[in-house]
Each structure stands twice: as C-alpha cells, then as structure tokens.
C-alpha cells in the first residue's frame, strides 16, 4: 500500500473520530456569518483552536487583522492549506437543508453561509 493511501486513511480516520467537535466548530463559524475582511469572531475561534492544539500562530498576517498563519512541527513533510470562512451578503441561512433565514428579524441582506465556506478551515 502506498504512503499516500496510508496518509489519506489516517486523515479520514481523524475526521471520523473527531466528527463531533469538528461539526460543532463548523456550526460556530456558520453562526458567526461574518463577511469578508470582517471575520473577527471567526478568526478568534480559529486561532484559539490552533493554539489549543499546539500550533504557533501568527495573527494579522499580511497586515490583515482577520488573517493568520499557523505552524506546527519541523522537518518534512511540509503541508500547506488555507481557511476560507467569510460569509456572503444576502445569504443569511439557518443550518437546515432548505432556504430559511438564520433569524427572521435580520435584514434581508445579512451575510450568511449557503455553502461550506464555514467548514473550509
């Protein structure tokens, strides 16, 4: 069996074993529903999660207050990724599989997630 298959299996096992808190974290980001460049609560949640897991985190990367860069370990392999967690204006959406605003009292153009942006972190 190749190492890629082994690594893929390890990653999938991690997701399976941690689906509870991963799902809760996804819903937390979903409910923040912050538009691009205004993801202040979302970035705070991501940074806390990463620090709690042992990552070194550079906040405010590229002079952007809602950007960060996280590092863990040393040597190889070096793996890169990115988080995309901005919400889209006019897309306020409850966590249901049909169109329903997060809160009926919100303005119709309130930002929200209608796709997995809240889970791409």
LOBAMI-19708 format. One line per 3 residues: their letters; for each residue x, y negated, z negated of N, C-alpha, C, CB. Coordinates in Angstrom, 3 decimals, decimal comma, m for minus. Glycine has a CB too. Layout:
N
A) X Y Z X Y Z X Y Z X Y Z | ...
***
This chain:
121
XXX) 0,844 1,178 0,000 0,000 0,000 0,000 0,893 m1,246 0,000 m0,962 0,005 m1,226 | 0,563 m2,228 0,802 1,390 m3,429 0,892 1,204 m4,297 m0,352 1,044 m4,231 2,165 | 2,186 m5,179 m0,584 2,094 m6,065 m1,745 0,969 m7,074 m1,578 3,418 m6,793 m1,967
XXX) 0,658 m7,442 m0,346 m0,449 m8,373 m0,126 m1,747 m7,743 m0,599 m0,551 m8,771 1,366 | m1,972 m6,504 m0,254 m3,193 m5,842 m0,706 m3,217 m5,745 m2,226 m3,314 m4,443 m0,081 | m2,080 m5,442 m2,830 m1,999 m5,350 m4,286 m2,286 m6,710 m4,919 m0,608 m4,835 m4,723
XXX) m1,707 m7,770 m4,373 m1,922 m9,110 m4,911 m3,370 m9,541 m4,728 m0,983 m10,114 m4,238 | m3,949 m9,228 m3,579 m5,351 m9,563 m3,341 m6,238 m8,828 m4,340 m5,761 m9,213 m1,891 | m5,953 m7,574 m4,579 m6,733 m6,789 m5,536 m6,602 m7,389 m6,943 m6,269 m5,307 m5,532
XXX) m5,391 m7,803 m7,304 m5,165 m8,424 m8,610 m5,993 m9,698 m8,748 m3,669 m8,736 m8,810 | m6,012 m10,523 m7,703 m6,794 m11,763 m7,736 m8,284 m11,469 m7,861 m6,528 m12,598 m6,477 | m8,777 m10,508 m7,104 m10,197 m10,152 m7,170 m10,562 m9,578 m8,533 m10,547 m9,146 m6,071
XXX) m9,671 m8,792 m9,109 m9,913 m8,255 m10,451 m9,979 m9,378 m11,479 m8,815 m7,249 m10,837 | m9,108 m10,383 m11,324 m9,139 m11,531 m12,233 m10,492 m12,229 m12,163 m8,008 m12,523 m11,894 | m10,972 m12,470 m10,946 m12,269 m13,130 m10,778 m13,375 m12,287 m11,407 m12,567 m13,377 m9,281
XXX) m13,374 m10,994 m11,155 m14,387 m10,111 m11,743 m14,348 m10,142 m13,267 m14,189 m8,679 m11,251 | m13,154 m10,072 m13,839 m13,011 m10,030 m15,291 m13,329 m11,362 m15,960 m11,613 m9,611 m15,651 | m13,262 m12,453 m15,207 m13,450 m13,788 m15,782 m14,649 m14,521 m15,203 m12,212 m14,615 m15,570
XXX) m15,544 m13,783 m14,573 m16,650 m14,440 m13,871 m17,515 m15,297 m14,790 m17,513 m13,404 m13,196 | m17,643 m14,926 m16,056 m18,474 m15,698 m16,981 m18,000 m17,125 m17,145 m18,507 m15,030 m18,322 | m16,756 m17,288 m17,587 m16,277 m18,653 m17,807 m16,025 m19,382 m16,495 m15,004 m18,635 m18,637
XXX) m15,656 m18,660 m15,433 m15,499 m19,306 m14,128 m16,824 m19,896 m13,656 m14,965 m18,303 m13,088 | m17,902 m19,150 m13,846 m19,229 m19,622 m13,455 m19,652 m20,824 m14,300 m20,261 m18,490 m13,590 | m19,393 m20,766 m15,602 m19,744 m21,893 m16,473 m18,949 m23,143 m16,096 m19,490 m21,531 m17,950
XXX) m17,674 m22,968 m15,782 m16,857 m24,118 m15,389 m17,370 m24,699 m14,072 m15,367 m23,713 m15,257 | m17,709 m23,834 m13,132 m18,273 m24,282 m11,855 m19,530 m25,118 m12,095 m18,599 m23,070 m10,946 | m20,410 m24,642 m12,981 m21,647 m25,386 m13,264 m21,357 m26,713 m13,955 m22,587 m24,545 m14,134
XXX) m20,326 m26,744 m14,797 m19,944 m28,006 m15,442 m19,572 m29,040 m14,385 m18,763 m27,788 m16,425 | m18,718 m28,657 m13,443 m18,313 m29,578 m12,375 m19,514 m29,947 m11,507 m17,198 m28,948 m11,507 | m20,378 m28,971 m11,215 m21,592 m29,210 m10,419 m22,436 m30,309 m11,065 m22,425 m27,902 m10,277
XXX) m22,616 m30,238 m12,364 m23,480 m31,200 m13,054 m22,839 m32,582 m13,181 m23,832 m30,678 m14,431 | m21,524 m32,662 m13,164 m20,896 m33,985 m13,164 m21,204 m34,710 m11,858 m19,367 m33,867 m13,367 | m21,175 m34,015 m10,745 m21,566 m34,557 m9,434 m21,009 m35,957 m9,184 m23,079 m34,591 m9,319
XXX) m19,703 m36,079 m9,249 m19,060 m37,373 m9,072 m18,571 m37,528 m7,629 m17,886 m37,535 m10,062 | m18,885 m38,666 m6,992 m18,454 m38,860 m5,605 m16,937 m39,052 m5,496 m19,171 m40,067 m4,999 | m16,440 m38,979 m4,285 m15,003 m39,083 m4,007 m14,382 m40,305 m4,676 m14,762 m39,141 m2,503
XXX) m13,210 m40,102 m5,236 m12,416 m41,119 m5,918 m13,047 m41,601 m7,224 m12,206 m42,291 m5,002 | m14,109 m40,943 m7,680 m14,755 m41,291 m8,953 m14,972 m40,050 m9,813 m16,101 m41,998 m8,701 | m14,171 m39,031 m9,620 m14,363 m37,748 m10,314 m13,674 m37,743 m11,677 m13,828 m36,590 m9,455
XXX) m13,958 m38,735 m12,510 m13,244 m38,907 m13,773 m13,519 m37,788 m14,774 m13,616 m40,230 m14,387 | m14,759 m37,401 m14,949 m15,070 m36,304 m15,878 m14,584 m34,972 m15,309 m16,595 m36,241 m16,162 | m14,732 m34,804 m14,004 m14,292 m33,559 m13,370 m12,792 m33,362 m13,519 m14,673 m33,551 m11,890
XXX) m12,008 m34,408 m13,233 m10,555 m34,261 m13,325 m10,137 m34,022 m14,768 m9,844 m35,505 m12,764 | m10,824 m34,652 m15,717 m10,506 m34,420 m17,126 m10,747 m32,952 m17,485 m11,353 m35,346 m18,036 | m11,829 m32,373 m16,970 m12,138 m30,960 m17,234 m11,091 m30,046 m16,593 m13,548 m30,605 m16,704
XXX) m10,709 m30,336 m15,349 m9,694 m29,519 m14,674 m8,349 m29,598 m15,395 m9,532 m29,968 m13,213 | m7,938 m30,803 m15,766 m6,651 m30,969 m16,441 m6,654 m30,233 m17,777 m6,337 m32,465 m16,653 | m7,729 m30,352 m18,542 m7,813 m29,646 m19,823 m7,717 m28,138 m19,616 m9,124 m29,998 m20,550
XXX) m8,455 m27,619 m18,654 m8,423 m26,186 m18,363 m7,000 m25,732 m18,024 m9,380 m25,851 m17,201 | m6,339 m26,470 m17,151 m4,992 m26,091 m16,725 m3,981 m26,183 m17,866 m4,545 m26,972 m15,569 | m4,054 m27,238 m18,658 m3,151 m27,375 m19,805 m3,399 m26,237 m20,793 m3,344 m28,754 m20,501
XXX) m4,670 m25,939 m21,054 m5,006 m24,839 m21,967 m4,480 m23,494 m21,466 m6,518 m24,759 m22,155 | m4,348 m23,346 m20,152 m3,840 m22,103 m19,565 m2,316 m22,105 m19,416 m4,482 m21,874 m18,209 | m1,658 m23,175 m19,892 m0,203 m23,198 m19,896 0,458 m23,913 m18,735 0,283 m21,839 m19,927
XXX) m0,316 m24,624 m17,931 0,255 m25,365 m16,813 0,822 m26,694 m17,298 m0,803 m25,598 m15,719 | 1,849 m27,162 m16,603 2,325 m28,528 m16,762 1,532 m29,341 m15,744 3,910 m28,657 m16,547 | 0,918 m30,433 m16,173 0,045 m31,192 m15,277 0,520 m32,633 m15,161 m1,408 m31,150 m15,773
XXX) 0,683 m33,070 m13,916 0,981 m34,466 m13,615 m0,350 m35,118 m13,266 2,039 m34,612 m12,438 | m0,769 m36,055 m14,085 m2,036 m36,743 m13,818 m1,783 m38,011 m13,012 m2,767 m37,083 m15,139 | m2,776 m38,429 m12,240 m2,662 m39,646 m11,448 m1,698 m39,521 m10,281 m2,233 m40,771 m12,320
XXX) m1,585 m38,342 m9,721 m0,669 m38,114 m8,596 m0,979 m39,066 m7,444 m0,760 m36,652 m8,114 | 0,068 m39,547 m6,798 m0,108 m40,436 m5,652 m0,808 m41,730 m6,004 m0,876 m39,738 m4,582 | m0,666 m42,166 m7,251 m1,337 m43,381 m7,742 m2,857 m43,304 m7,623 m0,835 m44,595 m6,978
XXX) m3,387 m42,091 m7,627 m4,842 m41,897 m7,594 m5,264 m41,383 m8,967 m5,275 m40,893 m6,444 | m6,081 m42,131 m9,700 m6,436 m41,720 m11,061 m7,178 m40,389 m11,144 m7,272 m42,777 m11,692 | m7,801 m39,955 m10,070 m8,527 m38,680 m10,121 m7,784 m37,556 m9,413 m9,901 m38,841 m9,506
XXX) m6,498 m37,758 m9,163 m5,680 m36,702 m8,549 m4,728 m36,139 m9,602 m4,880 m37,249 m7,314 | m4,339 m34,889 m9,407 m3,375 m34,272 m10,315 m2,583 m33,221 m9,561 m4,084 m33,648 m11,544 | m1,470 m32,841 m10,150 m0,638 m31,772 m9,608 m0,253 m30,894 m10,792 0,642 m32,334 m8,846
XXX) m0,484 m29,593 m10,679 m0,208 m28,669 m11,779 0,885 m27,686 m11,383 m1,486 m27,912 m12,188 | 1,733 m27,359 m12,344 2,857 m26,446 m12,118 2,860 m25,380 m13,204 4,212 m27,216 m12,100 | 3,237 m24,164 m12,826 3,375 m23,079 m13,794 4,453 m22,125 m13,316 2,031 m22,331 m13,998
XXX) 5,290 m21,712 m14,213 6,315 m20,731 m13,879 7,482 m21,330 m13,128 5,720 m19,628 m13,070 | 8,335 m20,433 m12,639 9,503 m20,849 m11,866 9,898 m19,709 m10,943 10,690 m21,252 m12,798 | 10,734 m20,021 m9,997 11,165 m18,988 m9,061 10,143 m18,746 m7,969 11,436 m17,699 m9,796
XXX) 10,113 m17,523 m7,497 9,238 m17,173 m6,381 8,246 m16,113 m6,813 10,055 m16,681 m5,176 | 7,107 m16,015 m6,194 6,677 m16,817 m5,053 6,211 m18,199 m5,494 5,560 m16,104 m4,296 | 6,234 m19,133 m4,562 5,679 m20,457 m4,777 4,348 m20,478 m4,051 6,647 m21,598 m4,271
XXX) 3,309 m20,774 m4,772 1,964 m20,762 m4,199 1,360 m22,151 m4,367 1,064 m19,672 m4,876 | 0,767 m22,671 m3,320 0,127 m23,977 m3,378 m1,362 m23,853 m3,128 0,756 m24,931 m2,367 | m2,088 m24,776 m3,644 m3,531 m24,812 m3,428 m4,027 m26,223 m3,680 m4,265 m23,795 m4,344
XXX) m5,294 m26,431 m3,496 m5,858 m27,744 m3,791 m7,266 m27,572 m4,334 m5,863 m28,645 m2,532 | m7,685 m28,590 m5,063 m9,044 m28,605 m5,604 m9,835 m29,669 m4,868 m9,046 m28,870 m7,146 | m11,032 m29,350 m4,521 m11,927 m30,312 m3,880 m13,229 m30,255 m4,658 m12,146 m29,997 m2,336
XXX) m13,540 m31,320 m5,364 m14,682 m31,271 m6,268 m15,513 m32,549 m6,240 m14,209 m31,008 m7,671 | m15,381 m33,313 m5,151 m16,192 m34,514 m5,020 m17,610 m34,152 m4,587 m15,556 m35,489 m4,015 | m18,558 m34,939 m5,054 m19,958 m34,745 m4,684 m20,303 m35,676 m3,515 m20,900 m35,010 m5,904
XXX) m21,406 m35,392 m2,867 m21,816 m36,139 m1,683 m23,016 m37,029 m2,025 m22,162 m35,173 m0,514 | m22,925 m38,342 m1,722 m24,059 m39,225 m1,996 m25,328 m38,743 m1,287 m23,730 m40,658 m1,564 | m26,444 m38,828 m1,976 m27,726 m38,435 m1,405 m28,004 m36,951 m1,469 m27,797 m38,875 m0,001
XXX) m27,195 m36,226 m2,183 m27,343 m34,763 m2,223 m27,526 m34,232 m3,640 m26,132 m34,102 m1,589 | m28,143 m35,007 m4,500 m28,387 m34,526 m5,859 m29,147 m33,210 m5,784 m29,178 m35,576 m6,698 | m28,614 m32,174 m6,385 m29,187 m30,842 m6,239 m29,076 m30,071 m7,548 m28,489 m30,074 m5,104
XXX) m30,182 m29,495 m7,976 m30,169 m28,600 m9,133 m29,473 m27,301 m8,731 m31,623 m28,321 m9,655 | m29,091 m26,508 m9,699 m28,415 m25,237 m9,393 m29,445 m24,152 m9,112 m27,489 m24,807 m10,561 | m30,194 m24,372 m8,047 m31,198 m23,417 m7,571 m31,015 m23,250 m6,066 m32,658 m23,896 m7,914
XXX) m31,484 m22,140 m5,481 m31,262 m21,894 m4,048 m32,272 m22,574 m3,122 m31,291 m20,423 m3,793 | m32,896 m23,635 m3,562 m33,823 m24,396 m2,728 m33,652 m25,871 m3,076 m35,314 m23,926 m2,939 | m34,176 m26,757 m2,236 m33,988 m28,200 m2,435 m34,743 m28,666 m3,669 m34,457 m28,991 m1,193
XXX) m33,998 m29,140 m4,653 m34,584 m29,686 m5,873 m33,557 m30,619 m6,494 m35,007 m28,548 m6,876 | m33,958 m31,851 m6,741 m33,043 m32,824 m7,344 m32,634 m32,380 m8,745 m33,694 m34,221 m7,397 | m31,414 m32,733 m9,139 m30,934 m32,422 m10,487 m31,855 m32,997 m11,542 m29,521 m32,953 m10,689
XXX) m32,350 m34,178 m11,276 m33,216 m34,876 m12,222 m34,136 m35,768 m11,386 m32,378 m35,720 m13,288 | m35,419 m35,599 m11,550 m36,389 m36,363 m10,744 m36,311 m37,864 m11,007 m37,804 m35,874 m11,027 | m35,689 m38,276 m12,108 m35,585 m39,698 m12,445 m34,376 m40,374 m11,798 m35,511 m39,865 m13,946
XXX) m33,552 m39,611 m11,108 m32,375 m40,178 m10,463 m32,738 m40,834 m9,132 m31,316 m39,096 m10,246 | m31,941 m41,799 m8,729 m32,116 m42,455 m7,435 m31,951 m41,405 m6,334 m31,091 m43,631 m7,252 | m32,724 m41,512 m5,242 m32,624 m40,527 m4,157 m31,220 m40,383 m3,561 m33,578 m40,897 m3,065
XXX) m30,392 m41,426 m3,665 m29,048 m41,346 m3,097 m27,985 m40,965 m4,127 m28,684 m42,665 m2,465 | m28,417 m40,454 m5,260 m27,471 m39,989 m6,270 m26,614 m38,872 m5,692 m28,211 m39,504 m7,540 | m25,339 m38,908 m6,017 m24,424 m37,882 m5,498 m24,707 m36,524 m6,122 m22,967 m38,282 m5,760
XXX) m24,377 m35,491 m5,371 m24,537 m34,128 m5,862 m23,830 m33,144 m4,953 m26,014 m33,767 m5,979 | m23,904 m31,885 m5,341 m23,277 m30,815 m4,565 m24,359 m29,995 m3,873 m22,397 m29,908 m5,475 | m24,166 m29,731 m2,602 m25,066 m28,821 m1,886 m24,264 m27,678 m1,286 m25,852 m29,571 m0,780
XXX) m22,991 m27,675 m1,576 m22,086 m26,641 m1,084 m21,125 m26,312 m2,225 m21,310 m27,109 0,218 | m20,190 m25,421 m2,000 m19,334 m25,020 m3,114 m18,180 m25,968 m3,444 m18,778 m23,695 m2,825 | m18,269 m27,243 m3,090 m17,201 m28,162 m3,488 m16,927 m28,073 m4,979 m17,562 m29,597 m3,111
XXX) m17,962 m27,857 m5,769 m17,782 m27,801 m7,217 m17,041 m26,551 m7,652 m19,120 m27,864 m7,912 | m16,863 m25,599 m6,763 m16,188 m24,343 m7,115 m14,863 m24,160 m6,388 m17,089 m23,172 m6,809 | m14,405 m25,182 m5,674 m13,176 m25,024 m4,899 m11,914 m25,294 m5,706 m13,207 m25,936 m3,712
X) m12,053 m25,553 m6,973 m10,884 m25,861 m7,795 m10,099 m24,728 m8,171 m11,254 m26,529 m8,972
***
